[in-house]
Amino acid sequence: MHVYRVTVELLDYVFFATTERGKVHETGAFLHNYALAYALGLGRSETYTYTCLTQEPHYVEELTPLNGILYLTPAAPLRALYRVVQWNSTGESFVLRRGQSAGYPDWGFARMLRPGSRFFFYLLVHDAARLPPAPALQGLLSGQAVRVRMGKFPAKARLQAEPAREVREGRRDFLCEAMLNWRDLEADPVVCDVVAAGRPTRLLTRARFEDELCYEARFGPDDAVALPARMRFLARMPKTKRGRRKTR
């Protein structure tokens, strides 16, 4: 087991539609671990096409194959800087409905994360021999500073990983200071803070566990973190429209 603490520095404006209030679209003060997995090139679709007619995620098919190999947590903010921008554009439709003007614009406001914002997350490697051949991941684990793109308008970000000096596994009561994804946990915490409007899944902070397996990763004499050991992508399968849970 290897644990890395990864720092993310934004080099561009990053936008995710975390919440939408009328004409205002806001980006949350976090980076979801599913978005980070795709940014690192870990979530690859086997049915990739050049045309995407529906915006429907395939997290189960694309992320669960990583279980037993690696896992990464959502990124919590070290410094979140924002800027509000306005867009004003016209549609690209070739057909106009009756009464619709060709010059009527689509406008709104986007609250984006500014360059210079910094986040951190934890990367857990269970089986280094089976790591996917993703160049960004390989460079990150070798100690290099890598650049990836993320967000709705793919923006640049720089990642740097720090390996833990020592990792111990045990069962005890502990407080996890890292941001966690509720859907990826096999056991519920006793108490936690819920991140408001965490999409696409519920995110947790300051989660306290009792008598639970954990990894204690030590990065320095007075720098250690306890992480739940039973974390994996989609540990709680989402329900389908018929109310049944998805299976692979």
Summary of the structure (lengths in Angstrom):
residues: 248
radius of gyration: 19.8
end to end distance: 25.9
largest distance: 70.5
contacts: 698
relative contact order: 0.24
helix: 11%
strand: 44%
